[in-house]
Amino acid sequence: MLALGRALMSRPPLPMLDEPSLGLAPLIVRDTFRVIAGLRATGGSILLVEQDARAALRWPITVAC
């Protein structure tokens, strides 16, 4: 979560998140995806690479394959 927060502090135009849930406890994964969904709800775009499709698809995001 700290790395995610640090990356987002600069308000990048297109945040690129590569496996943000890797190695995290399930509760932290849930919180991480809440943050990501919150960013998306503000109208921004996010490039997300995630192998845990179940975790990623629980949130209101558009998926491109």
C-alpha positions in Angstrom: 0.0 0.0 0.0 2.8 2.4 0.7 4.3 1.9 -2.7 0.9 2.5 -4.3 0.4 5.7 -2.3 3.8 7.0 -3.2 3.2 6.3 -6.9 -0.1 8.1 -6.8 1.1 11.2 -4.9 2.5 12.7 -8.1 -0.9 12.3 -9.8 0.3 10.6 -12.9 -1.9 11.0 -16.0 -2.0 7.3 -16.5 -1.0 5.2 -13.5 0.5 1.9 -14.5 0.1 -0.8 -11.8 1.9 -4.1 -12.3 0.6 -6.8 -10.0 -0.4 -4.5 -7.1 -1.7 -7.4 -5.1 1.4 -9.6 -5.4 2.3 -11.0 -2.0 -0.3 -9.1 0.0 -2.7 -10.5 2.6 -6.3 -10.8 1.3 -7.6 -7.9 3.4 -4.9 -5.6 2.0 -5.7 -6.8 -1.5 -9.3 -5.8 -0.9 -8.2 -2.4 0.3 -5.8 -1.9 -2.6 -8.5 -2.6 -5.1 -10.8 -0.2 -3.3 -8.2 2.5 -3.8 -7.9 1.6 -7.5 -11.7 1.6 -7.9 -11.8 5.0 -6.2 -9.3 6.4 -8.6 -11.3 5.0 -11.5 -14.5 6.6 -10.1 -12.9 10.0 -10.3 -12.9 9.7 -14.1 -9.3 8.7 -14.5 -7.8 5.8 -16.4 -5.5 3.2 -14.9 -3.4 0.6 -16.7 -3.6 -2.5 -14.5 -1.7 -5.8 -15.0 -3.0 -8.4 -12.6 -2.9 -12.2 -12.7 -5.5 -12.5 -10.0 -8.5 -12.0 -12.3 -11.0 -12.7 -9.5 -9.7 -9.9 -7.4 -9.4 -7.5 -10.3 -12.9 -8.2 -11.7 -14.7 -7.6 -8.5 -14.4 -3.9 -9.0 -16.1 -1.6 -11.5 -13.4 -1.4 -14.1 -13.2 -1.8 -17.9 -11.2 -4.8 -19.0 -9.2 -5.0 -22.2 -7.6 -8.3 -23.2 
